[in-house]
């Protein structure tokens, strides 16, 4: 998204000074907290997904 932002900003005005990636991320998180990036799709069935999450949860409990 940042690269698209930079490209579009420069296409609209070649003299524009574009904010840094770090500033972009900070603003993105502050202004659009409801927008999330999904993890890659999986081909696991619903039952396998539930079991996977239970295993991850149990693993996290063990680490604490």
N, C-alpha and C positions, 0 to 999 in steps of 0.2 A: 504494500500500500504506500509505503514511504517513497519508493522509486516512482510509482505512478504520480504521487503528489509532486515530486521534484520535476518530472517530465512535463506535467501539465502546467505547473507554475512557470517553467521556462518557455513553454510554447505560448502562453498567454502574454508573457512579458520577459523578453530575453535579458533585461537589465535587473530583474528581481533578485534579491538576496534571499536564498532559501534557508530555513532554519535547519539546525543539525538533526541527525537521527535521534539523538538522545532527547532533545527538546520535543521533537515530534511525538515520541513514545510517551513522554510525560504528559503532554497535552491530550493525547489520545486517551490515556487512562483516566485523566481528570474529566474530560468532556464527554466521553462515550463509554462509561463503565459497563453499560448494558450490552455492548457489542463484544462478543467473544469469538475467538477462533477455535473451530472444532478440530479435534485431533483427527488423524487419518481414519478413514473408514475401515471397518473390520468385516470379516465374513463369518464371524462367530454367530451362532444362533442365540436366542434370548436366554436360554438356560445356561449356556456356556459363558455368556456375558455376566450373568448373575454370579456364577461360581467364580469367575475370574475376579470380580469385585470383592467377593467374600475372602478369597485368598489374599488379595492385596490388603484388605482391612486387617486380617489376622496377622499378616506380616508386619504391618505398622504397629500393631499392639505389642508384638514381640520386641520390636526395636525400642519401644518406650520403656 
